[in-house]
C-alpha cells in the first residue's frame, strides 16, 4: 500500500511538472513553431491611415464590434493571423481578439530592419486592392465650376475641429461652407448627414464637385470634394490643414455622392 501511494505521488508530481513545462513552452514558443494558420506571426504591419488619427480595432472579423481601441497611424504591429471575411475583405489580427482591416495597413518585409518614412515604399508593399483609375473628368460648368473654384481657394487654410469657415475648417465644415456659398446648396453639418444627401455614384464615374467619403458608407469619418483628374480637396488634419491631393490606394474613398444636377 505504501509503495502504491509513493508510485501515485510520483506520477502526480511528474504530471504536474509536465503541465508547468507545457505552459512555459507555449509562452515562449517562437513564431516559426506555430501552425500554418498563424504563420503570419512572423510578419509585421504598419498602420497606414491619416496622420494624427487612428484605425478602429474590432473584436472579430465577421460581424465584430468596436473594442473602443484605436491604433495610431505609423505604428507597427505583429500579425498573429490573416483572415478573409465573408465579404472578401482581408483582416489582420494584431492581438488576442483584436482585428484591423488590411486596407488600413501595409505589410512590412521581415527580412529587413530598415525603418521607412510613411511615403517611402522601400521594404514594404501595400496590402490593399489597387483602385480603378477614374475616367477623365468632364469640364466643370455651372455650379460645379463655382464649387471647384471656391474649394481650391481654401487650400492652405487651417484645420480646426468643429470649424466651418471662413478662416478655418474641419472636413465637413469645408464641404458645407463651399456648397452653401458657391452653389446655394445646404448640406448637413457632419459627414453622417452629408453622406445621406445626393445620389451615390461609382468611383470610376466621378465628376468635378462630387463628394468623396472615407470609412463606413453609412457613417463615414471623413469627406472631401472631387476636383477632377484624380484630385480632391479636403480639410485633412490639424498639421496639414486644407490641401489638394491625388487619389491614392493608401487612402481611398469608400463611397461618392453627387449633390449637383
Buried (B, 14 or more C-beta within 10 A) or exposed (E): EEEEEEEEEEEEEEEEEEEEEEEEEEEEEEBEEBEEEBBBBEBBBBBBBBEBBBBBBBBBBEEBEEBEBBBEBEBBBBBBBBBEBEEEBBBBBBBEEBBBBBBBBBBBEEEEEEEBEBEEEEEBEBBBEEBEEBEEBEEBEEBBBBBBEBBBEBEEBEBBEEBBBEEBBBBBBBBBBBBBBBBEBEBBBBBBEBBEBBEEBEBEEBBBBBBBBBBBEEEBBBBBBBBBEBBBBBBBBBEBBBBBBEBEEBBBBBBBBBBBE
